[in-house]
Amino acid sequence: MVNSVPTVKVSSASNNQDRILAAIDLGTNSFHMVIVKIDPTLPSFTIIASDKEMVRLGDCEPKGRLKKEVMERGIICLRRFQELAKTYNAEQTVAVATSAVREAPNGRDFIKRVSDELNLEISLISGQEEARRIYLGVLSAMEFNNQPHIIIDIGGGSTELILGEGQEPLFLSSTKVGAVRLTQEYVKSDPVTRSEFLYLQAYIRGMLERTVDELSLNLKNKELPRLVGTSGTIETLAAINAREKLGAEPTPLTGYELKLSDLQDLVNRFRKLSYSERLEISGISDKRAEIILAGALILQEVMTMLNLDSLTVCERSLREGVIVDWMLTHGLIEDRLRYGSSIRQRSILKIAQKYQVNLDHGERVAAFALNLFDQTKSILHDWGPEERELLWAAGILHNCGLNISHSAHHKHSYYLIRHSELLGYTETEIETIANLARYHRKSQPKKKHENYQNLSKRYRQIVDQLSPLLRLAVALDRRQIGAIAQVTCQCHWEENEFHLKLKPADPKDNCALELWSLDLKKEAFEAEYKLKVIAFLESSLAVV
């Protein structure tokens, strides 16, 4: 066991100075923050501060809406987290929200309020993406040595089960069984009645049975995986067991082994105790005492179904995975875990294949869009590599809606992208890619468009400024034959003109259709940048 990412190489783009980063996990039960010092020369990170608070976002109104007082509690907690990050001079605070915010009808309202009041952008991530980042977090603390490991993370609203050997995850899942969710819905007595307990046990098994079966299908014959457990519920159970068996809680708790037989003893004890009696157990907080039975029962049933008799605790999970993911996307990890840096691109290409996208055309459009992006950076816009990648993704997938119908296929593209499982991307990034694709033709973004209005101000600006580049890129491959070999652009501010010099792949080709398409699609660019588009062939004086 080590407390850093195993040996890796650093890309030449990174510097040799420590960087301070904060990561926040807005869970259904608790908000957690870690502040880390990243050493790019290894690269690894060291946790220099952490904080948590049981906000209980999952304590919802009957129809699943976040309660006003809970949102207030969350705002106060996040403001405190921000102040702590500021004292450590964190260069950035990365925040992610999971099942409680995903499922609440007013979840996006909460995210918008946090953005408006605290200037903190929260990324809403899918269950699969949550599982992927949990996997990255565990890998930052443990060596898998190419042996199969099953990771279980029991949260307030969901349970993630992951299978991997240290490289690309072999199986990712997120199921809507969590300690807070089950306690609220199925535990009405104190202590729990026998009938409630048996129903809860059967419900957990029913909900997780299919997931466990699918995970098991990914195991090779006779492989005996190691089970790794993360999250507050599992850490609490392990700490109670350690104090009672060893007389003290080990520090760190990572690496502690919890036996199924000991867990079963705890479950049998908890079911007979009232809430006040559970509070008397050393190490259980008041809010953890409310939900510990449901959480312990989830773990017991999973271990039983997997036929595994022990679990190893890992104290790193989603928030540390957020750190690793940030390091991957910022070029700090080049070798070990390299698959993580390409997961976004592979997700896009997988969706392109699924919807039978003409990939040659999509790649040419994406290349033209990035070419225009690069040539106009710091001249017409100031977006960076993250926004550049969103533009690339939209370029690849802009025509995927043709899989449904040619009529209004730009709207179909929006729908297909928006509802695809794109690993590596947050919900907001997926929404942005979908909007960029939506506006590659026909009408320009309008406030009355619900898909556009769903974006925060920053991401609407991305769509406003980058969708015109995508429109020009689509026009440059109008015949989808690669007629244009090269594009050079230049701003002529004195004449308020934007010149596009095109080099044909075939010197004899007049590229009339591409020039006509540019003339048709240039309106959005001209409206956004207040420059008249002048396009001409390198070997000709033909102008549009």
MIMAR-45616 format. One record per residue (C-alpha): chain; residue in three letters; z negated, y negated, x; residue number from 1. Coordinates in Angstrom, 1 decimal, decimal comma, always signed. Layout:
N
- cadena residuo Z Y X num
- A Ala Z Y X NUM
...
This chain:
544
- cadena residuo Z Y X num
- A Met +0,0 +0,0 +0,0 1
- A Val +0,8 -3,5 +1,2 2
- A Asn +0,5 -6,9 -0,4 3
- A Ser +4,0 -8,2 +0,3 4
- A Val +7,6 -7,3 -0,2 5
- A Pro +8,5 -4,5 +2,3 6
- A Thr +10,5 -5,5 +5,3 7
- A Val +13,7 -7,4 +4,4 8
- A Lys +16,3 -9,6 +6,0 9
- A Val +16,6 -13,3 +5,2 10
- A Ser +19,9 -14,9 +4,5 11
- A Ser +21,1 -17,5 +6,9 12
- A Ala +20,9 -20,1 +4,2 13
- A Ser +17,1 -20,0 +4,1 14
- A Asn +14,8 -22,1 +6,3 15
- A Asn +11,8 -21,0 +8,3 16
- A Gln +9,2 -23,1 +6,5 17
- A Asp +6,6 -21,7 +4,1 18
- A Arg +7,3 -22,7 +0,5 19
- A Ile +4,8 -23,0 -2,3 20
- A Leu +5,8 -21,7 -5,8 21
- A Ala +3,9 -21,2 -9,0 22
- A Ala +4,7 -18,6 -11,7 23
- A Ile +3,3 -18,5 -15,2 24
- A Asp +3,5 -15,6 -17,7 25
- A Leu +2,9 -16,6 -21,3 26
- A Gly +1,8 -13,3 -22,6 27
- A Thr +0,8 -12,3 -26,2 28
- A Asn -2,8 -12,0 -25,2 29
- A Ser -3,2 -14,1 -22,0 30
- A Phe -1,6 -16,8 -20,0 31
- A His -1,5 -15,9 -16,3 32
- A Met -0,5 -18,1 -13,3 33
- A Val -0,2 -17,2 -9,6 34
- A Ile +0,5 -19,7 -6,9 35
- A Val +2,1 -18,2 -3,8 36
- A Lys +3,1 -19,1 -0,3 37
- A Ile +6,5 -17,7 +0,5 38
- A Asp +7,2 -16,9 +4,1 39
- A Pro +11,0 -16,8 +4,3 40
- A Thr +11,0 -15,3 +7,8 41
- A Leu +9,9 -11,8 +6,5 42
- A Pro +10,4 -12,6 +3,6 43
- A Ser +7,1 -12,0 +1,8 44
- A Phe +4,7 -14,0 -0,3 45
- A Thr +0,9 -14,4 -0,3 46
- A Ile -1,1 -15,2 -3,4 47
- A Ile -3,1 -18,3 -2,6 48
- A Ala -4,5 -19,0 -6,1 49
- A Ser -4,5 -17,5 -9,5 50
- A Asp -5,8 -18,4 -13,0 51
- A Lys -5,7 -16,9 -16,4 52
- A Glu -6,8 -17,6 -20,0 53
- A Met -6,9 -15,5 -23,1 54
- A Val -4,8 -17,9 -25,3 55
- A Arg -4,0 -15,1 -27,8 56
- A Leu -0,5 -16,3 -28,9 57
- A Gly -0,3 -13,1 -30,8 58
- A Asp -3,0 -14,2 -33,2 59
- A Cys -0,3 -15,3 -35,7 60
- A Glu +0,0 -16,4 -39,3 61
- A Pro +0,9 -13,6 -41,8 62
- A Lys +4,6 -14,2 -41,4 63
- A Gly +4,4 -14,1 -37,6 64
- A Arg +4,4 -17,8 -37,1 65
- A Leu +2,4 -19,2 -34,1 66
- A Lys -0,7 -20,9 -35,4 67
- A Lys -1,1 -24,6 -34,8 68
- A Glu -4,5 -24,3 -33,1 69
- A Val -3,2 -21,5 -30,9 70
- A Met -0,2 -23,6 -29,8 71
- A Glu -2,7 -26,5 -29,1 72
- A Arg -4,8 -24,0 -27,0 73
- A Gly -1,6 -23,0 -25,1 74
- A Ile -0,6 -26,6 -24,4 75
- A Ile -4,1 -27,4 -23,0 76
- A Cys -4,0 -24,2 -20,8 77
- A Leu -0,5 -25,0 -19,5 78
- A Arg -1,5 -28,5 -18,6 79
- A Arg -4,5 -27,2 -16,6 80
- A Phe -2,2 -24,7 -14,9 81
- A Gln +0,2 -27,6 -14,0 82
- A Glu -2,7 -29,6 -12,5 83
- A Leu -3,7 -26,6 -10,4 84
- A Ala -0,2 -26,1 -9,1 85
- A Lys +0,0 -29,8 -8,3 86
- A Thr -3,1 -29,5 -6,1 87
- A Tyr -1,3 -26,9 -4,0 88
- A Asn +1,9 -29,0 -3,8 89
- A Ala +4,0 -26,3 -5,5 90
- A Glu +7,6 -27,2 -5,3 91
- A Gln +8,4 -25,6 -8,6 92
- A Thr +6,6 -23,9 -11,5 93
- A Val +8,6 -21,1 -13,1 94
- A Ala +7,3 -20,1 -16,6 95
- A Val +8,4 -17,1 -18,7 96
- A Ala +7,5 -16,2 -22,3 97
- A Thr +7,5 -12,7 -23,8 98
- A Ser +7,1 -10,9 -27,1 99
- A Ala +4,9 -13,3 -29,0 100
- A Val +7,2 -16,3 -28,5 101
- A Arg +10,3 -14,1 -28,8 102
- A Glu +9,3 -12,9 -32,3 103
- A Ala +7,7 -15,9 -33,8 104
- A Pro +9,9 -17,9 -36,1 105
- A Asn +8,6 -21,1 -34,6 106
- A Gly +8,6 -19,8 -31,0 107
- A Arg +11,4 -22,0 -29,9 108
- A Asp +9,6 -25,0 -31,4 109
- A Phe +6,6 -24,2 -29,2 110
- A Ile +8,9 -24,0 -26,1 111
- A Lys +10,5 -27,4 -27,0 112
- A Arg +7,1 -29,0 -27,5 113
- A Val +6,0 -27,7 -24,1 114
- A Ser +9,2 -29,2 -22,6 115
- A Asp +8,7 -32,6 -24,3 116
- A Glu +4,9 -32,9 -23,7 117
- A Leu +4,6 -31,3 -20,3 118
- A Asn +8,1 -31,5 -18,8 119
- A Leu +7,8 -27,7 -18,2 120
- A Glu +10,7 -25,5 -19,0 121
- A Ile +9,7 -22,1 -20,3 122
- A Ser +12,3 -19,3 -20,0 123
- A Leu +12,3 -16,9 -22,9 124
- A Ile +13,1 -13,4 -21,6 125
- A Ser +14,1 -10,2 -23,5 126
- A Gly +12,0 -7,0 -23,4 127
- A Gln +14,4 -5,4 -21,0 128
- A Glu +14,4 -8,4 -18,7 129
- A Glu +10,6 -8,4 -18,8 130
- A Ala +10,6 -4,7 -17,8 131
- A Arg +13,0 -5,5 -14,9 132
- A Arg +10,8 -8,2 -13,5 133
- A Ile +7,7 -6,1 -13,9 134
- A Tyr +9,5 -3,5 -11,7 135
- A Leu +10,2 -6,2 -9,1 136
- A Gly +6,6 -7,3 -9,1 137
- A Val +5,3 -3,7 -8,6 138
- A Leu +7,8 -3,2 -5,8 139
- A Ser +6,4 -6,2 -4,0 140
- A Ala +3,1 -4,4 -3,7 141
- A Met +4,0 -0,7 -3,3 142
- A Glu +6,3 +1,5 -1,3 143
- A Phe +8,1 +4,0 -3,4 144
- A Asn +9,7 +5,9 -0,5 145
- A Asn +12,7 +6,9 -2,7 146
- A Gln +10,3 +9,0 -4,9 147
- A Pro +10,3 +8,7 -8,7 148
- A His +7,7 +6,3 -10,1 149
- A Ile +7,0 +5,5 -13,8 150
- A Ile +5,5 +2,1 -14,4 151
- A Ile +3,6 +1,3 -17,6 152
- A Asp +2,6 -2,2 -18,5 153
- A Ile +0,5 -2,6 -21,7 154
- A Gly +0,6 -6,1 -23,0 155
- A Gly -0,6 -7,7 -26,2 156
- A Gly +2,6 -7,3 -28,1 157
- A Ser +4,6 -4,7 -26,3 158
- A Thr +4,5 -1,9 -23,8 159
- A Glu +7,1 -1,6 -21,0 160
- A Leu +8,0 +1,8 -19,5 161
- A Ile +10,1 +1,7 -16,3 162
- A Leu +11,5 +4,5 -14,1 163
- A Gly +12,6 +3,8 -10,5 164
- A Glu +12,6 +5,1 -7,0 165
- A Gly +12,5 +1,8 -5,1 166
- A Gln +16,1 +0,7 -5,6 167
- A Glu +17,8 -0,1 -8,8 168
- A Pro +15,7 +0,8 -11,9 169
- A Leu +16,8 +4,1 -13,5 170
- A Phe +15,3 +3,3 -16,9 171
- A Leu +14,0 +0,1 -18,5 172
- A Ser +12,3 -0,1 -21,9 173
- A Ser +10,1 -2,4 -24,1 174
- A Thr +8,5 -1,1 -27,3 175
- A Lys +6,7 -3,1 -29,9 176
- A Val +3,3 -1,5 -29,4 177
- A Gly +0,7 -3,7 -27,8 178
- A Ala -3,1 -4,0 -27,8 179
- A Val -3,2 -7,2 -29,8 180
- A Arg -0,5 -6,2 -32,2 181
- A Leu -2,0 -2,8 -33,1 182
- A Thr -5,5 -4,1 -33,4 183
- A Gln -4,5 -6,8 -35,8 184
- A Glu -2,3 -4,5 -37,9 185
- A Tyr -4,2 -1,2 -38,0 186
- A Val -7,9 -1,7 -37,0 187
- A Lys -9,8 -3,1 -40,0 188
- A Ser -13,2 -1,4 -39,5 189
- A Asp -16,0 -1,9 -37,0 190
- A Pro -16,4 +0,6 -35,5 191
- A Val -13,0 +2,1 -36,3 192
- A Thr -13,0 +4,8 -39,0 193
- A Arg -11,7 +8,3 -38,3 194
- A Ser -8,8 +7,8 -40,6 195
- A Glu -7,8 +4,5 -39,0 196
- A Phe -8,1 +6,0 -35,5 197
- A Leu -5,9 +9,1 -36,4 198
- A Tyr -3,3 +6,9 -38,0 199
- A Leu -3,2 +4,5 -35,0 200
- A Gln -2,8 +7,5 -32,7 201
- A Ala +0,0 +8,9 -34,8 202
- A Tyr +1,7 +5,5 -35,0 203
- A Ile +1,6 +5,0 -31,2 204
- A Arg +3,1 +8,5 -30,7 205
- A Gly +5,8 +7,9 -33,3 206
- A Met +6,8 +4,5 -31,8 207
- A Leu +6,9 +5,7 -28,2 208
- A Glu +8,2 +9,2 -28,6 209
- A Arg +11,9 +8,3 -28,4 210
- A Thr +11,4 +6,0 -25,4 211
- A Val +9,4 +8,7 -23,5 212
- A Asp +12,2 +11,3 -24,3 213
- A Glu +14,9 +8,9 -23,0 214
- A Leu +12,9 +8,2 -19,9 215
- A Ser +12,4 +11,9 -19,2 216
- A Leu +16,1 +12,5 -19,4 217
- A Asn +16,5 +10,3 -16,3 218
- A Leu +14,2 +12,5 -14,3 219
- A Lys +15,8 +15,2 -12,1 220
- A Asn +14,7 +18,8 -12,6 221
- A Lys +11,2 +19,6 -11,4 222
- A Glu +10,6 +16,0 -10,3 223
- A Leu +6,9 +15,0 -10,7 224
- A Pro +6,8 +11,2 -10,9 225
- A Arg +3,9 +9,1 -9,9 226
- A Leu +2,5 +6,9 -12,7 227
- A Val +1,7 +3,3 -11,9 228
- A Gly -0,2 +1,1 -14,4 229
- A Thr -0,3 -2,7 -14,6 230
- A Ser -1,7 -5,3 -16,9 231
- A Gly -5,2 -6,5 -18,0 232
- A Thr -5,9 -3,6 -20,3 233
- A Ile -5,2 -1,0 -17,5 234
- A Glu -7,1 -3,0 -14,9 235
- A Thr -10,1 -3,3 -17,2 236
- A Leu -10,1 +0,5 -17,9 237
- A Ala -9,9 +1,3 -14,2 238
- A Ala -12,6 -1,2 -13,3 239
- A Ile -15,0 +0,3 -15,9 240
- A Asn -14,3 +3,7 -14,6 241
- A Ala -14,8 +2,7 -11,0 242
- A Arg -18,1 +1,0 -11,7 243
- A Glu -19,4 +4,0 -13,5 244
- A Lys -18,2 +6,6 -11,0 245
- A Leu -18,5 +4,6 -7,7 246
- A Gly -21,2 +2,1 -8,6 247
- A Ala -18,8 -0,9 -7,9 248
- A Glu -15,3 -2,1 -8,6 249
- A Pro -13,1 -1,7 -5,5 250
- A Thr -11,4 -4,8 -4,1 251
- A Pro -8,5 -4,8 -4,4 252
- A Leu -8,1 -2,7 -7,5 253
- A Thr -4,5 -1,8 -6,5 254
- A Gly -4,4 +1,8 -5,5 255
- A Tyr -7,3 +2,9 -7,6 256
- A Glu -6,7 +6,2 -9,4 257
- A Leu -7,6 +6,7 -13,0 258
- A Lys -7,7 +10,3 -14,3 259
- A Leu -6,5 +11,2 -17,8 260
- A Ser -9,7 +13,1 -18,4 261
- A Asp -11,8 +10,0 -17,6 262
- A Leu -9,5 +7,9 -19,8 263
- A Gln -10,0 +10,3 -22,7 264
- A Asp -13,8 +10,0 -22,3 265
- A Leu -13,5 +6,2 -22,5 266
- A Val -11,3 +6,4 -25,6 267
- A Asn -13,8 +8,8 -27,3 268
- A Arg -16,6 +6,4 -26,4 269
- A Phe -14,9 +3,2 -27,5 270
- A Arg -14,0 +4,7 -31,0 271
- A Lys -17,6 +5,2 -31,7 272
- A Leu -18,8 +1,7 -30,6 273
- A Ser -18,8 -1,5 -32,6 274
- A Tyr -17,4 -4,7 -31,2 275
- A Ser -20,8 -5,9 -30,2 276
- A Glu -21,6 -2,6 -28,5 277
- A Arg -18,4 -2,6 -26,5 278
- A Leu -19,3 -6,1 -25,4 279
- A Glu -22,4 -4,6 -23,7 280
- A Ile -20,2 -2,6 -21,3 281
- A Ser -20,1 -4,3 -17,9 282
- A Gly -16,8 -6,0 -17,2 283
- A Ile -15,4 -6,4 -20,7 284
- A Ser -14,9 -10,0 -21,9 285
- A Asp -15,3 -10,9 -25,6 286
- A Lys -11,6 -11,0 -26,4 287
- A Arg -10,8 -7,9 -24,3 288
- A Ala -13,5 -6,0 -26,2 289
- A Glu -11,6 -6,6 -29,5 290
- A Ile -8,4 -4,9 -28,3 291
- A Ile -9,5 -2,4 -25,6 292
- A Leu -9,5 +0,6 -27,9 293
- A Ala -5,9 +0,1 -29,0 294
- A Gly -4,8 -0,5 -25,4 295
- A Ala -6,6 +2,5 -24,1 296
- A Leu -5,2 +4,7 -26,8 297
- A Ile -1,6 +3,6 -25,9 298
- A Leu -2,2 +4,6 -22,3 299
- A Gln -3,8 +7,9 -23,3 300
- A Glu -0,8 +8,9 -25,5 301
- A Val +1,8 +7,9 -23,0 302
- A Met +0,1 +9,9 -20,2 303
- A Thr -0,3 +12,9 -22,6 304
- A Met +3,4 +12,7 -23,7 305
- A Leu +4,5 +12,5 -20,0 306
- A Asn +2,2 +15,3 -19,0 307
- A Leu +0,8 +13,2 -16,2 308
- A Asp -2,9 +13,5 -15,4 309
- A Ser -3,5 +10,5 -13,2 310
- A Leu -2,5 +6,8 -12,9 311
- A Thr -2,5 +4,5 -9,9 312
- A Val -3,3 +0,9 -10,6 313
- A Cys -1,1 -2,0 -9,3 314
- A Glu -2,4 -5,5 -9,8 315
- A Arg +1,0 -7,1 -9,4 316
- A Ser +3,3 -7,2 -12,4 317
- A Leu +5,4 -9,7 -14,4 318
- A Arg +4,3 -12,9 -12,8 319
- A Glu +4,8 -11,6 -9,3 320
- A Gly +8,2 -10,2 -10,4 321
- A Val +9,1 -13,7 -11,5 322
- A Ile +8,4 -14,8 -7,9 323
- A Val +10,5 -12,0 -6,4 324
- A Asp +13,3 -12,8 -8,9 325
- A Trp +13,2 -16,5 -7,8 326
- A Met +13,4 -15,4 -4,1 327
- A Leu +16,4 -13,2 -5,0 328
- A Thr +18,3 -16,0 -6,8 329
- A His +17,5 -18,5 -4,1 330
- A Gly +18,9 -16,3 -1,3 331
- A Leu +15,7 -15,5 +0,4 332
- A Ile +16,1 -11,7 +0,1 333
- A Glu +19,4 -10,3 +1,4 334
- A Asp +18,8 -6,6 +2,2 335
- A Arg +15,8 -4,9 +0,6 336
- A Leu +15,9 -5,2 -3,2 337
- A Arg +19,4 -6,6 -2,8 338
- A Tyr +20,4 -4,9 -6,0 339
- A Gly +18,3 -7,5 -7,8 340
- A Ser +20,4 -10,4 -6,6 341
- A Ser +23,5 -8,9 -8,0 342
- A Ile +22,0 -7,7 -11,3 343
- A Arg +23,3 -10,8 -13,1 344
- A Gln +26,8 -10,4 -12,0 345
- A Arg +26,9 -6,7 -12,8 346
- A Ser +25,5 -7,4 -16,2 347
- A Ile +28,3 -9,8 -16,9 348
- A Leu +31,0 -7,3 -15,7 349
- A Lys +29,4 -4,6 -17,8 350
- A Ile +29,7 -6,7 -20,9 351
- A Ala +33,3 -7,6 -19,9 352
- A Gln +34,1 -3,9 -19,7 353
- A Lys +32,4 -3,2 -23,0 354
- A Tyr +34,5 -5,8 -24,9 355
- A Gln +37,7 -4,9 -23,1 356
- A Val +38,1 -8,3 -21,4 357
- A Asn +41,2 -8,8 -19,4 358
- A Leu +39,2 -9,0 -16,2 359
- A Asp +42,1 -10,2 -13,9 360
- A His +42,5 -13,2 -16,2 361
- A Gly +38,7 -13,7 -16,5 362
- A Glu +38,3 -13,7 -12,8 363
- A Arg +41,1 -16,2 -12,2 364
- A Val +39,6 -18,5 -14,9 365
- A Ala +36,2 -18,2 -13,3 366
- A Ala +37,6 -18,9 -9,9 367
- A Phe +39,4 -22,0 -11,1 368
- A Ala +36,3 -23,2 -12,8 369
- A Leu +34,2 -22,8 -9,7 370
- A Asn +36,9 -24,4 -7,6 371
- A Leu +36,8 -27,5 -9,9 372
- A Phe +33,0 -27,4 -9,9 373
- A Asp +32,8 -27,4 -6,1 374
- A Gln +35,4 -30,1 -5,6 375
- A Thr +33,7 -32,4 -8,1 376
- A Lys +30,1 -31,8 -7,1 377
- A Ser +28,2 -35,0 -6,2 378
- A Ile +31,2 -36,9 -7,5 379
- A Leu +31,3 -36,1 -11,2 380
- A His +28,1 -34,0 -11,5 381
- A Asp +25,0 -32,9 -9,6 382
- A Trp +24,5 -29,4 -10,8 383
- A Gly +23,6 -26,6 -8,3 384
- A Pro +24,1 -22,9 -7,6 385
- A Glu +22,2 -21,8 -10,8 386
- A Glu +24,4 -23,8 -13,1 387
- A Arg +27,5 -22,8 -11,0 388
- A Glu +26,7 -19,1 -11,8 389
- A Leu +26,4 -19,8 -15,5 390
- A Leu +29,9 -21,4 -15,4 391
- A Trp +31,2 -18,3 -13,6 392
- A Ala +29,7 -16,0 -16,2 393
- A Ala +31,3 -18,0 -19,0 394
- A Gly +34,6 -18,0 -17,2 395
- A Ile +34,5 -14,2 -17,0 396
- A Leu +33,5 -13,7 -20,7 397
- A His +35,2 -16,7 -22,4 398
- A Asn +37,7 -14,5 -24,2 399
- A Cys +35,5 -11,5 -25,1 400
- A Gly +35,6 -12,5 -28,7 401
- A Leu +39,2 -11,3 -28,8 402
- A Asn +37,6 -7,9 -29,2 403
- A Ile +36,8 -8,9 -32,7 404
- A Ser +39,7 -11,1 -33,7 405
- A His +42,1 -13,6 -32,3 406
- A Ser +41,3 -16,1 -35,0 407
- A Ala +38,3 -18,3 -34,0 408
- A His +37,8 -15,9 -31,0 409
- A His +35,8 -18,6 -29,2 410
- A Lys +33,1 -18,4 -31,9 411
- A His +33,2 -14,6 -31,7 412
- A Ser +32,7 -14,9 -27,9 413
- A Tyr +29,6 -17,0 -28,5 414
- A Tyr +28,2 -14,4 -30,9 415
- A Leu +28,9 -11,4 -28,6 416
- A Ile +27,5 -13,1 -25,5 417
- A Arg +24,4 -14,4 -27,3 418
- A His +23,5 -11,0 -28,6 419
- A Ser +24,3 -9,0 -25,4 420
- A Glu +21,6 -7,5 -23,1 421
- A Leu +22,3 -9,5 -20,0 422
- A Leu +19,7 -8,4 -17,4 423
- A Gly +18,7 -11,1 -14,9 424
- A Tyr +19,2 -13,9 -17,3 425
- A Thr +16,7 -15,7 -19,5 426
- A Glu +17,4 -16,3 -23,2 427
- A Thr +18,1 -19,9 -22,5 428
- A Glu +20,6 -19,0 -19,8 429
- A Ile +22,3 -16,5 -22,1 430
- A Glu +22,5 -19,2 -24,8 431
- A Thr +24,0 -21,6 -22,3 432
- A Ile +26,7 -19,1 -21,2 433
- A Ala +27,5 -18,4 -24,8 434
- A Asn +27,9 -22,1 -25,6 435
- A Leu +30,1 -22,7 -22,5 436
- A Ala +32,4 -19,9 -23,8 437
- A Arg +32,2 -21,2 -27,3 438
- A Tyr +33,6 -24,6 -26,2 439
- A His +36,5 -23,3 -24,0 440
- A Arg +38,9 -24,2 -26,8 441
- A Lys +39,1 -26,1 -30,1 442
- A Ser +36,3 -28,5 -31,0 443
- A Gln +34,0 -30,1 -28,4 444
- A Pro +30,2 -29,8 -28,6 445
- A Lys +28,7 -31,5 -31,7 446
- A Lys +25,0 -32,1 -32,6 447
- A Lys +25,7 -30,6 -36,0 448
- A His +26,6 -27,2 -34,4 449
- A Glu +23,5 -25,1 -34,6 450
- A Asn +24,3 -23,1 -31,5 451
- A Tyr +24,5 -26,3 -29,5 452
- A Gln +21,4 -27,9 -31,1 453
- A Asn +19,4 -24,8 -30,1 454
- A Leu +19,6 -25,9 -26,5 455
- A Ser +17,2 -28,2 -24,8 456
- A Lys +18,5 -31,6 -23,5 457
- A Arg +19,0 -30,3 -20,0 458
- A Tyr +21,1 -27,3 -21,1 459
- A Arg +23,1 -29,4 -23,6 460
- A Gln +24,0 -31,6 -20,6 461
- A Ile +25,2 -28,5 -18,7 462
- A Val +27,4 -27,6 -21,6 463
- A Asp +28,7 -31,2 -22,0 464
- A Gln +29,7 -31,5 -18,3 465
- A Leu +30,8 -28,0 -17,4 466
- A Ser +32,7 -26,9 -20,6 467
- A Pro +35,5 -29,4 -19,8 468
- A Leu +35,9 -27,8 -16,4 469
- A Leu +36,2 -24,4 -18,1 470
- A Arg +38,8 -25,7 -20,5 471
- A Leu +41,0 -26,9 -17,6 472
- A Ala +40,4 -23,6 -15,8 473
- A Val +41,7 -21,7 -18,9 474
- A Ala +44,8 -23,9 -19,0 475
- A Leu +45,5 -23,2 -15,4 476
- A Asp +46,0 -19,5 -16,2 477
- A Arg +47,8 -20,0 -19,5 478
- A Arg +50,3 -17,2 -19,0 479
- A Gln +47,6 -14,9 -17,5 480
- A Ile +49,9 -14,0 -14,6 481
- A Gly +48,3 -16,0 -11,8 482
- A Ala +51,1 -18,6 -11,8 483
- A Ile +48,9 -21,2 -10,0 484
- A Ala +47,9 -20,3 -6,5 485
- A Gln +45,8 -23,3 -5,6 486
- A Val +44,4 -26,5 -7,2 487
- A Thr +43,3 -29,6 -5,4 488
- A Cys +41,6 -32,4 -7,3 489
- A Gln +40,8 -36,0 -6,4 490
- A Cys +39,3 -38,9 -8,3 491
- A His +41,1 -42,3 -8,2 492
- A Trp +38,4 -44,6 -9,4 493
- A Glu +40,4 -47,8 -9,2 494
- A Glu +42,9 -46,4 -11,7 495
- A Asn +40,3 -44,3 -13,6 496
- A Glu +42,4 -41,2 -12,9 497
- A Phe +41,6 -37,6 -12,0 498
- A His +44,5 -36,0 -10,2 499
- A Leu +45,2 -32,3 -10,2 500
- A Lys +47,7 -31,1 -7,6 501
- A Leu +48,9 -27,6 -8,4 502
- A Lys +50,5 -25,2 -6,0 503
- A Pro +52,6 -22,5 -7,8 504
- A Ala +52,4 -18,9 -6,6 505
- A Asp +56,2 -18,9 -6,9 506
- A Pro +57,8 -22,1 -5,6 507
- A Lys +60,7 -21,6 -8,1 508
- A Asp +58,3 -21,6 -11,1 509
- A Asn +58,0 -24,9 -12,8 510
- A Cys +54,7 -23,8 -14,5 511
- A Ala +55,7 -25,7 -17,7 512
- A Leu +53,4 -23,7 -19,9 513
- A Glu +50,4 -24,4 -17,6 514
- A Leu +51,2 -28,1 -17,5 515
- A Trp +51,6 -28,2 -21,3 516
- A Ser +48,2 -26,4 -21,7 517
- A Leu +46,5 -28,8 -19,4 518
- A Asp +47,8 -31,7 -21,4 519
- A Leu +46,4 -30,0 -24,5 520
- A Lys +43,0 -29,3 -23,1 521
- A Lys +42,3 -32,4 -21,0 522
- A Glu +40,9 -34,4 -23,9 523
- A Ala +37,4 -33,0 -23,5 524
- A Phe +37,4 -33,8 -19,8 525
- A Glu +38,7 -37,3 -20,3 526
- A Ala +36,1 -38,0 -23,0 527
- A Glu +33,1 -36,7 -20,9 528
- A Tyr +34,1 -38,2 -17,5 529
- A Lys +36,1 -41,3 -18,7 530
- A Leu +39,0 -40,4 -16,3 531
- A Lys +42,6 -39,8 -17,3 532
- A Val +43,8 -36,4 -16,1 533
- A Ile +47,1 -36,5 -14,1 534
- A Ala +48,4 -33,0 -13,3 535
- A Phe +51,5 -32,3 -11,1 536
- A Leu +53,1 -29,6 -9,0 537
- A Glu +52,8 -29,8 -5,3 538
- A Ser +56,6 -29,2 -5,0 539
- A Ser +57,6 -31,4 -7,8 540
- A Leu +57,1 -34,8 -9,4 541
- A Ala +56,6 -33,3 -12,8 542
- A Val +53,5 -35,0 -14,3 543
- A Val +51,4 -34,6 -17,5 544
